[in-house]
Amino acid sequence: MHVLLVKTSSLGDVVHNLPMVTDMAVMRPGIVIDWLVEPAFADIPAMHPAIRSVIPADIRRWLRAPWDRGTWRGVQALRARLTKTTYDLILDTQGLAKSALIARLARGPLYGPDRHSAREPPAAAFYTRGLPMSRDRHAVWRNRMLGAGALGYPLPETMPDYGLAVPPSGDTGGPFCIAFHATSRASKLWPPGHWGMLGQALRRQGFRILLPSGSAREQAAAAKITAAIGDGALALPRTGIRELAGVIAQARMAVGVDTGLLHLAAALGRPTVGIFRDSDPAQTGVLARDAVNLGGLRSCPTVDEVRAALARLGIGDAA
């Protein structure tokens, strides 16, 4: 069976689709899966051994410049690539009009969330078959429901298996915590003073603190936090997702705000504490065996709460 999965963005949403891919590979041995995704996130599906081919689609750039000649060339090249294969099933888990339209470029029956489940209900009109998803469950479970419904196997009730295979990236110089301090919205950030106090407490327990960043603004924020923590804190240089994943895979723990890299850390099996200030962790929190979510809408978890959560995961103590 040859399946095309359409999940283009964002990083956390892409990570939330990985357990569905693992389910498909287990429940339908021999399945061949291609994944259509934004180039910025292509490294994520490429790290899953069940994915045969990653197909980049620069949809965000195309939408910013719809009349640009490069946009039309890009769409034509994508169409040419997609139509080389007749798929047994195309599954759009994005549930948006733009993802459904792009999925329509491929050959094969197109499945996706029904109009009661899709993020944009009109997208369901493009599907050969719409599938129900429970809005009350976590995004990982909603995606697993889609996969089970599309391929006709019972929904596994096991903990999600993200299935990533990531080699470590070099010597990190002893046990460390990777701290995801940056995110897409200011309302999701944790106060820099909180990061400073948490980092100092972890340093006293013998951990280094590594802070990744994805932009100049985030690097400047990381520099302020490392200065507040002092010796043993390091603002990492900007790097690609695959290389950063190799660093994350070696971390003793991960602590972070609501950002895709936090979900990647949990997917890589790192003990993870999520700090939520402006989103609902019941819907999109970290979902893994060794993970704790703190906070929620209009909240601000304290440093002591984060340290207590780490202690529950067997790391250090809350004192």
ZATI-459112 format. One record per residue (C-alpha): x negated, y, z; residue in one letter; residue number from 0. Coordinates in Angstrom, 2 decimals. Layout:
+---------+---------+---------+------+-----+
|    east |   north |      up | type | seq |
+---------+---------+---------+------+-----+
|       X |       Y |       Z |    A | NUM |
...
+---------+---------+---------+------+-----+
END
This chain:
+---------+---------+---------+------+-----+
|    east |   north |      up | type | seq |
+---------+---------+---------+------+-----+
|    0.00 |    0.00 |    0.00 |    M |   0 |
|   -1.35 |    3.40 |   -1.00 |    H |   1 |
|   -0.18 |    6.39 |    1.09 |    V |   2 |
|   -0.84 |   10.11 |    0.81 |    L |   3 |
|   -0.63 |   12.00 |    4.11 |    L |   4 |
|    0.00 |   15.74 |    3.87 |    V |   5 |
|   -1.04 |   17.60 |    7.00 |    K |   6 |
|   -2.98 |   20.68 |    6.05 |    T |   7 |
|   -3.51 |   22.63 |    9.29 |    S |   8 |
|   -4.21 |   23.69 |   11.99 |    S |   9 |
|   -7.07 |   21.91 |   13.79 |    L |  10 |
|   -4.98 |   20.77 |   16.77 |    G |  11 |
|   -2.10 |   19.67 |   14.54 |    D |  12 |
|   -4.50 |   17.67 |   12.37 |    V |  13 |
|   -5.88 |   15.95 |   15.49 |    V |  14 |
|   -2.30 |   15.15 |   16.57 |    H |  15 |
|   -1.83 |   13.12 |   13.37 |    N |  16 |
|   -4.79 |   10.81 |   14.00 |    L |  17 |
|   -2.94 |    8.30 |   16.25 |    P |  18 |
|   -0.31 |    7.88 |   13.52 |    M |  19 |
|   -3.10 |    6.94 |   11.09 |    V |  20 |
|   -4.42 |    4.38 |   13.58 |    T |  21 |
|   -0.90 |    2.95 |   13.96 |    D |  22 |
|   -0.57 |    2.64 |   10.18 |    M |  23 |
|   -3.89 |    0.82 |    9.88 |    A |  24 |
|   -2.96 |   -1.61 |   12.67 |    V |  25 |
|    0.65 |   -2.23 |   11.63 |    M |  26 |
|   -0.02 |   -2.41 |    7.88 |    R |  27 |
|   -3.41 |   -4.13 |    7.42 |    P |  28 |
|   -5.07 |   -3.26 |    4.15 |    G |  29 |
|   -3.25 |    0.07 |    3.78 |    I |  30 |
|   -5.12 |    2.75 |    1.80 |    V |  31 |
|   -4.61 |    6.30 |    3.11 |    I |  32 |
|   -5.59 |    9.58 |    1.48 |    D |  33 |
|   -5.19 |   12.85 |    3.42 |    W |  34 |
|   -4.44 |   16.29 |    1.95 |    L |  35 |
|   -5.82 |   19.01 |    4.25 |    V |  36 |
|   -7.20 |   22.55 |    4.32 |    E |  37 |
|  -10.99 |   22.56 |    3.63 |    P |  38 |
|  -11.72 |   24.09 |    7.07 |    A |  39 |
|  -10.35 |   20.97 |    8.78 |    F |  40 |
|  -11.46 |   18.30 |    6.29 |    A |  41 |
|  -14.11 |   16.93 |    8.67 |    D |  42 |
|  -11.43 |   15.69 |   11.08 |    I |  43 |
|   -9.72 |   13.07 |    8.86 |    P |  44 |
|  -13.11 |   12.22 |    7.36 |    A |  45 |
|  -14.19 |   10.92 |   10.79 |    M |  46 |
|  -11.33 |    8.38 |   10.92 |    H |  47 |
|  -12.40 |    5.03 |    9.40 |    P |  48 |
|   -8.89 |    4.31 |    8.05 |    A |  49 |
|   -8.97 |    7.34 |    5.72 |    I |  50 |
|  -10.22 |    6.44 |    2.25 |    R |  51 |
|  -10.28 |    9.89 |    0.72 |    S |  52 |
|   -9.92 |   13.46 |    2.00 |    V |  53 |
|   -8.37 |   15.83 |   -0.53 |    I |  54 |
|   -9.00 |   19.53 |    0.21 |    P |  55 |
|   -6.27 |   22.04 |   -0.64 |    A |  56 |
|   -7.06 |   25.71 |    0.03 |    D |  57 |
|   -3.41 |   26.67 |    0.54 |    I |  58 |
|   -4.02 |   29.56 |    2.92 |    R |  59 |
|   -6.32 |   31.29 |    0.45 |    R |  60 |
|   -3.93 |   30.61 |   -2.42 |    W |  61 |
|   -1.05 |   32.20 |   -0.52 |    L |  62 |
|   -3.13 |   35.30 |    0.23 |    R |  63 |
|   -3.84 |   35.77 |   -3.50 |    A |  64 |
|   -1.03 |   34.04 |   -5.42 |    P |  65 |
|   -1.72 |   35.83 |   -8.73 |    W |  66 |
|   -5.48 |   35.41 |   -8.65 |    D |  67 |
|   -6.94 |   33.39 |  -11.50 |    R |  68 |
|   -8.89 |   31.29 |   -9.01 |    G |  69 |
|   -5.65 |   30.35 |   -7.26 |    T |  70 |
|   -4.14 |   28.96 |  -10.45 |    W |  71 |
|   -7.33 |   27.08 |  -11.26 |    R |  72 |
|   -7.33 |   25.60 |   -7.75 |    G |  73 |
|   -3.70 |   24.49 |   -7.96 |    V |  74 |
|   -4.25 |   22.97 |  -11.42 |    Q |  75 |
|   -7.33 |   21.09 |  -10.21 |    A |  76 |
|   -5.39 |   19.76 |   -7.21 |    L |  77 |
|   -2.52 |   18.65 |   -9.42 |    R |  78 |
|   -4.94 |   16.88 |  -11.77 |    A |  79 |
|   -6.50 |   15.02 |   -8.86 |    R |  80 |
|   -3.20 |   14.05 |   -7.25 |    L |  81 |
|   -1.59 |   12.80 |  -10.45 |    T |  82 |
|   -4.42 |   10.33 |  -11.09 |    K |  83 |
|   -2.73 |    8.08 |   -8.50 |    T |  84 |
|    0.83 |    6.86 |   -8.14 |    T |  85 |
|    1.41 |    6.57 |   -4.41 |    Y |  86 |
|    3.70 |    4.05 |   -2.81 |    D |  87 |
|    4.61 |    6.73 |   -0.28 |    L |  88 |
|    3.80 |   10.40 |    0.34 |    I |  89 |
|    4.33 |   11.59 |    3.91 |    L |  90 |
|    4.49 |   15.30 |    4.73 |    D |  91 |
|    4.23 |   15.67 |    8.49 |    T |  92 |
|    3.82 |   19.47 |    8.26 |    Q |  93 |
|    7.54 |   20.04 |    7.66 |    G |  94 |
|    7.05 |   23.40 |    5.93 |    L |  95 |
|    8.24 |   24.59 |    2.54 |    A |  96 |
|    4.65 |   25.21 |    1.39 |    K |  97 |
|    3.49 |   21.71 |    2.40 |    S |  98 |
|    6.54 |   20.09 |    0.77 |    A |  99 |
|    5.91 |   21.98 |   -2.48 |    L | 100 |
|    2.24 |   20.96 |   -2.51 |    I | 101 |
|    3.21 |   17.35 |   -1.74 |    A | 102 |
|    5.54 |   17.45 |   -4.75 |    R | 103 |
|    2.48 |   17.75 |   -6.99 |    L | 104 |
|    1.68 |   14.10 |   -6.24 |    A | 105 |
|    3.39 |   11.08 |   -7.76 |    R | 106 |
|    5.49 |    8.92 |   -5.50 |    G | 107 |
|    8.48 |    9.06 |   -3.12 |    P | 108 |
|    8.11 |   11.94 |   -0.67 |    L | 109 |
|    9.09 |   11.48 |    2.97 |    Y | 110 |
|    9.12 |   14.03 |    5.76 |    G | 111 |
|   11.06 |   15.20 |    8.81 |    P | 112 |
|   14.81 |   15.66 |    8.24 |    D | 113 |
|   16.42 |   19.09 |    8.37 |    R | 114 |
|   17.13 |   18.74 |   12.10 |    H | 115 |
|   13.45 |   17.96 |   12.81 |    S | 116 |
|   11.43 |   19.99 |   10.29 |    A | 117 |
|    9.75 |   23.20 |   11.42 |    R | 118 |
|   11.34 |   24.83 |    8.37 |    E | 119 |
|   14.66 |   23.04 |    7.73 |    P | 120 |
|   14.78 |   23.98 |    3.99 |    P | 121 |
|   11.65 |   21.87 |    3.48 |    A | 122 |
|   13.79 |   18.74 |    3.94 |    A | 123 |
|   15.49 |   19.45 |    0.58 |    A | 124 |
|   12.25 |   18.49 |   -1.19 |    F | 125 |
|   12.01 |   15.05 |    0.40 |    Y | 126 |
|   13.17 |   11.78 |   -1.11 |    T | 127 |
|   14.03 |   10.77 |    2.43 |    R | 128 |
|   14.19 |   12.80 |    5.64 |    G | 129 |
|   13.26 |   11.10 |    8.89 |    L | 130 |
|   14.44 |   12.03 |   12.40 |    P | 131 |
|   11.99 |   13.06 |   15.12 |    M | 132 |
|   12.72 |   13.76 |   18.75 |    S | 133 |
|   12.13 |   17.42 |   19.59 |    R | 134 |
|   11.77 |   16.49 |   23.26 |    D | 135 |
|    8.56 |   14.48 |   22.84 |    R | 136 |
|    4.96 |   15.51 |   22.42 |    H | 137 |
|    3.71 |   16.30 |   18.90 |    A | 138 |
|    1.58 |   13.13 |   18.85 |    V | 139 |
|    4.67 |   11.01 |   19.51 |    W | 140 |
|    6.72 |   12.89 |   16.92 |    R | 141 |
|    4.08 |   12.14 |   14.30 |    N | 142 |
|    3.94 |    8.49 |   15.34 |    R | 143 |
|    7.73 |    8.36 |   14.94 |    M | 144 |
|    7.40 |    9.69 |   11.40 |    L | 145 |
|    4.81 |    7.08 |   10.49 |    G | 146 |
|    6.86 |    4.24 |   11.94 |    A | 147 |
|   10.02 |    5.43 |   10.20 |    G | 148 |
|    8.34 |    5.92 |    6.86 |    A | 149 |
|    6.53 |    2.57 |    6.81 |    L | 150 |
|    9.23 |    0.60 |    8.61 |    G | 151 |
|    7.39 |   -0.75 |   11.64 |    Y | 152 |
|    8.42 |   -0.55 |   15.33 |    P | 153 |
|    7.13 |    2.55 |   17.11 |    L | 154 |
|    4.12 |    1.45 |   19.23 |    P | 155 |
|    4.48 |    2.44 |   22.88 |    E | 156 |
|    0.76 |    2.27 |   23.57 |    T | 157 |
|   -1.31 |    5.30 |   24.52 |    M | 158 |
|   -2.48 |    7.11 |   21.38 |    P | 159 |
|   -5.66 |    5.86 |   19.77 |    D | 160 |
|   -7.24 |    8.71 |   17.80 |    Y | 161 |
|   -9.65 |    6.31 |   16.12 |    G | 162 |
|  -12.54 |    8.73 |   15.59 |    L | 163 |
|  -16.03 |    7.43 |   14.89 |    A | 164 |
|  -18.55 |   10.17 |   15.69 |    V | 165 |
|  -22.31 |    9.74 |   16.14 |    P | 166 |
|  -23.95 |   11.94 |   18.82 |    P | 167 |
|  -25.77 |   15.11 |   17.71 |    S | 168 |
|  -29.25 |   15.22 |   19.22 |    G | 169 |
|  -30.46 |   15.63 |   22.79 |    D | 170 |
|  -28.31 |   17.94 |   24.92 |    T | 171 |
|  -30.66 |   18.07 |   27.91 |    G | 172 |
|  -28.68 |   16.35 |   30.66 |    G | 173 |
|  -25.04 |   16.17 |   31.78 |    P | 174 |
|  -22.91 |   19.06 |   30.65 |    F | 175 |
|  -19.39 |   20.44 |   30.51 |    C | 176 |
|  -18.19 |   21.81 |   27.21 |    I | 177 |
|  -15.99 |   24.84 |   27.80 |    A | 178 |
|  -13.54 |   26.00 |   25.13 |    F | 179 |
|  -13.05 |   29.62 |   26.13 |    H | 180 |
|  -11.71 |   30.97 |   22.81 |    A | 181 |
|   -8.36 |   30.55 |   21.10 |    T | 182 |
|   -6.17 |   32.15 |   18.46 |    S | 183 |
|   -4.05 |   34.38 |   20.73 |    R | 184 |
|   -5.18 |   36.69 |   23.51 |    A | 185 |
|   -2.20 |   35.57 |   25.60 |    S | 186 |
|   -3.73 |   32.07 |   25.78 |    K | 187 |
|   -7.12 |   33.19 |   27.12 |    L | 188 |
|   -8.33 |   32.46 |   30.65 |    W | 189 |
|   -9.91 |   35.44 |   32.48 |    P | 190 |
|  -13.70 |   35.68 |   32.03 |    P | 191 |
|  -14.12 |   35.92 |   35.82 |    G | 192 |
|  -12.40 |   32.55 |   36.21 |    H | 193 |
|  -14.82 |   31.01 |   33.71 |    W | 194 |
|  -17.71 |   32.51 |   35.62 |    G | 195 |
|  -16.58 |   31.04 |   38.96 |    M | 196 |
|  -15.84 |   27.63 |   37.45 |    L | 197 |
|  -19.20 |   27.56 |   35.70 |    G | 198 |
|  -21.07 |   28.43 |   38.88 |    Q | 199 |
|  -19.25 |   25.67 |   40.77 |    A | 200 |
|  -20.11 |   23.12 |   38.07 |    L | 201 |
|  -23.72 |   24.28 |   38.05 |    R | 202 |
|  -23.94 |   23.56 |   41.78 |    R | 203 |
|  -22.79 |   20.02 |   40.97 |    Q | 204 |
|  -25.61 |   19.60 |   38.45 |    G | 205 |
|  -23.80 |   20.29 |   35.14 |    F | 206 |
|  -24.85 |   22.59 |   32.35 |    R | 207 |
|  -22.11 |   24.63 |   30.66 |    I | 208 |
|  -21.95 |   24.80 |   26.85 |    L | 209 |
|  -19.61 |   27.31 |   25.20 |    L | 210 |
|  -18.87 |   26.98 |   21.45 |    P | 211 |
|  -17.58 |   29.88 |   19.36 |    S | 212 |
|  -16.19 |   30.27 |   15.86 |    G | 213 |
|  -16.59 |   34.00 |   15.21 |    S | 214 |
|  -18.74 |   36.99 |   16.17 |    A | 215 |
|  -16.04 |   38.17 |   18.57 |    R | 216 |
|  -15.91 |   34.78 |   20.27 |    E | 217 |
|  -19.70 |   34.66 |   20.48 |    Q | 218 |
|  -19.70 |   38.03 |   22.23 |    A | 219 |
|  -17.14 |   36.72 |   24.74 |    A | 220 |
|  -19.24 |   33.58 |   25.28 |    A | 221 |
|  -22.31 |   35.72 |   25.96 |    A | 222 |
|  -20.45 |   37.59 |   28.72 |    K | 223 |
|  -19.33 |   34.33 |   30.32 |    I | 224 |
|  -22.81 |   32.80 |   30.21 |    T | 225 |
|  -24.19 |   35.96 |   31.85 |    A | 226 |
|  -21.60 |   35.62 |   34.62 |    A | 227 |
|  -22.48 |   31.94 |   35.16 |    I | 228 |
|  -26.22 |   32.44 |   35.06 |    G | 229 |
|  -28.93 |   29.85 |   34.50 |    D | 230 |
|  -27.72 |   26.64 |   32.87 |    G | 231 |
|  -24.98 |   28.18 |   30.70 |    A | 232 |
|  -25.45 |   28.30 |   26.94 |    L | 233 |
|  -23.43 |   29.99 |   24.20 |    A | 234 |
|  -23.72 |   27.58 |   21.28 |    L | 235 |
|  -24.46 |   28.87 |   17.78 |    P | 236 |
|  -21.68 |   28.64 |   15.23 |    R | 237 |
|  -21.60 |   25.26 |   13.51 |    T | 238 |
|  -19.37 |   22.95 |   11.49 |    G | 239 |
|  -16.71 |   20.74 |   13.05 |    I | 240 |
|  -18.56 |   17.49 |   12.37 |    R | 241 |
|  -21.77 |   18.66 |   14.07 |    E | 242 |
|  -19.83 |   20.13 |   16.98 |    L | 243 |
|  -17.92 |   16.87 |   17.36 |    A | 244 |
|  -21.25 |   15.11 |   17.83 |    G | 245 |
|  -22.02 |   17.47 |   20.71 |    V | 246 |
|  -18.54 |   17.13 |   22.24 |    I | 247 |
|  -18.85 |   13.34 |   22.13 |    A | 248 |
|  -21.76 |   13.57 |   24.61 |    Q | 249 |
|  -20.06 |   15.89 |   27.10 |    A | 250 |
|  -19.40 |   14.61 |   30.60 |    R | 251 |
|  -16.17 |   16.64 |   30.59 |    M | 252 |
|  -14.25 |   19.23 |   28.60 |    A | 253 |
|  -12.33 |   22.21 |   29.97 |    V | 254 |
|  -10.52 |   24.65 |   27.77 |    G | 255 |
|   -7.62 |   26.81 |   26.79 |    V | 256 |
|   -5.04 |   25.79 |   24.20 |    D | 257 |
|   -7.19 |   25.38 |   21.10 |    T | 258 |
|   -7.76 |   22.65 |   18.54 |    G | 259 |
|  -11.23 |   21.85 |   19.84 |    L | 260 |
|   -9.76 |   20.96 |   23.24 |    L | 261 |
|   -7.56 |   18.34 |   21.55 |    H | 262 |
|  -10.57 |   17.11 |   19.61 |    L | 263 |
|  -12.47 |   16.58 |   22.88 |    A | 264 |
|   -9.62 |   14.46 |   24.25 |    A | 265 |
|   -9.47 |   12.55 |   20.95 |    A | 266 |
|  -13.17 |   11.78 |   21.39 |    L | 267 |
|  -12.43 |   10.24 |   24.78 |    G | 268 |
|  -13.89 |   12.99 |   26.95 |    R | 269 |
|  -12.25 |   13.63 |   30.36 |    P | 270 |
|  -10.36 |   16.81 |   29.58 |    T | 271 |
|   -8.59 |   19.56 |   31.52 |    V | 272 |
|   -6.34 |   21.83 |   29.50 |    G | 273 |
|   -5.58 |   25.37 |   30.70 |    I | 274 |
|   -2.25 |   26.59 |   29.32 |    F | 275 |
|   -1.05 |   30.16 |   29.68 |    R | 276 |
|    1.34 |   30.80 |   26.80 |    D | 277 |
|    2.43 |   27.43 |   25.42 |    S | 278 |
|    4.22 |   24.33 |   26.67 |    D | 279 |
|    1.87 |   21.40 |   27.38 |    P | 280 |
|    4.85 |   19.02 |   27.33 |    A | 281 |
|    5.10 |   19.69 |   23.58 |    Q | 282 |
|    1.51 |   20.31 |   22.52 |    T | 283 |
|   -0.71 |   19.67 |   25.53 |    G | 284 |
|   -3.67 |   17.32 |   25.66 |    V | 285 |
|   -2.42 |   13.74 |   25.35 |    L | 286 |
|   -4.99 |   11.12 |   26.33 |    A | 287 |
|   -5.69 |    8.68 |   29.12 |    R | 288 |
|   -8.26 |   10.89 |   30.89 |    D | 289 |
|   -6.59 |   14.26 |   30.56 |    A | 290 |
|   -4.83 |   16.75 |   32.82 |    V | 291 |
|   -2.75 |   19.72 |   31.63 |    N | 292 |
|   -2.38 |   22.76 |   33.87 |    L | 293 |
|   -0.10 |   25.75 |   33.56 |    G | 294 |
|    2.43 |   26.54 |   30.84 |    G | 295 |
|    4.38 |   29.54 |   29.63 |    L | 296 |
|    3.54 |   32.78 |   31.46 |    R | 297 |
|    1.16 |   31.11 |   33.92 |    S | 298 |
|   -2.49 |   31.34 |   34.89 |    C | 299 |
|   -4.03 |   28.26 |   36.53 |    P | 300 |
|   -6.56 |   29.07 |   39.23 |    T | 301 |
|  -10.18 |   27.99 |   39.40 |    V | 302 |
|   -9.34 |   25.77 |   42.37 |    D | 303 |
|   -6.60 |   24.05 |   40.36 |    E | 304 |
|   -9.04 |   23.31 |   37.55 |    V | 305 |
|  -11.62 |   21.95 |   39.98 |    R | 306 |
|   -8.96 |   19.78 |   41.63 |    A | 307 |
|   -7.96 |   18.43 |   38.21 |    A | 308 |
|  -11.58 |   17.54 |   37.45 |    L | 309 |
|  -11.80 |   15.79 |   40.81 |    A | 310 |
|   -8.71 |   13.71 |   39.87 |    R | 311 |
|  -10.59 |   12.67 |   36.75 |    L | 312 |
|  -13.51 |   11.55 |   38.92 |    G | 313 |
|  -15.80 |   14.51 |   38.18 |    I | 314 |
|  -17.26 |   16.43 |   41.11 |    G | 315 |
|  -15.00 |   17.60 |   43.90 |    D | 316 |
|  -12.51 |   20.36 |   44.53 |    A | 317 |
|  -14.29 |   21.79 |   47.57 |    A | 318 |
+---------+---------+---------+------+-----+
END
